[in-house]
Amino acid sequence: MAIPAVILTGISKGGLGGGAGGAATPLMALVIAPSQAAAIMLPVLCVMDLAGIKAYIGRWDRRIMRIIIPAGLIGCGIGTVTFHLLNDNLIRVLLGAIALGFLAYNFKPRTVALAPPSDRQGWFWATLSGLTSFIAHSGGPPMMVYLLPQRLEKAVFVGTSLVFFAAMNYAKILPYLWLGLFDWRNLATSLVLIPVGVAGTYVGVWLQKRLKPAHFYRVVYLLLFVSGCKLLYDGVTRL
């Protein structure tokens, strides 16, 4: 499960929008503990983020970054102090709810253009994004609620979201160490998966002009729907 999950994440980051990254942890959590899945994915994501930071350095909205980075770090802090209060089954419920909520948000009809959210709303959504990112690397849905109505130019939108999540991923390293989520087995698995993720990134670059993103995301959304339903069912029935 880890190999296709990481390949999908790499392809997404390599040129098809980055939206598939939230599918990796739910897919892996079908067969291992969610906390272990998150720990394995973090080093892989950090390595894949390096290429994105290099490509988009300086290409972000500075006003928005002054809001979302501090708020996201607050969310990571909340995740750090509350992580041990969440058992694996509760995390499964949260993962399933996040996955299905992300799908519901993406398929919601929008007939009227949304007004840009206020700075206060930005702090709320970015804090929630930092929290869900810390627990399951699934911070995309809350962040998209804030960023999409801003109607940013495409490169600025990609750069802003990419650098935000790269900052969150690197900010999670020390808390994950403190929480004892990294052990030799998890780190060894991460090392094996890093080349897979990098290869997936290059595949994404190659596919960028050869595959319509809609076709790729049909597969991702199907996997996300199945894994979200399964995790929600398993978590609720085992609680």
Number of C-alpha atoms within 10 A of each C-alpha: 14 21 16 15 23 30 25 29 28 30 27 26 28 25 18 23 16 19 18 25 24 25 25 27 30 31 25 23 25 17 11 15 16 25 21 18 24 25 26 25 27 23 22 25 24 19 17 23 21 12 14 17 17 10 11 16 12 13 15 21 15 11 9 16 15 11 18 26 20 15 22 30 21 19 24 26 19 16 22 19 11 12 17 10 9 14 14 19 20 19 21 29 23 20 30 25 16 24 26 20 16 21 17 13 13 13 9 8 8 8 6 6 8 12 10 15 15 11 14 9 14 21 22 19 25 29 27 23 30 34 28 23 25 29 24 26 27 28 26 22 24 24 23 19 19 22 21 14 13 16 13 14 11 9 11 17 17 18 20 23 20 21 23 20 24 18 17 24 23 16 17 23 17 11 17 18 12 11 12 10 17 20 12 8 11 17 18 12 16 22 14 12 20 22 16 20 28 23 18 24 25 16 19 25 18 14 18 17 11 9 12 11 15 10 9 16 18 11 13 21 19 12 18 25 21 15 23 28 18 18 27 22 15 17 20 12 10 11 11
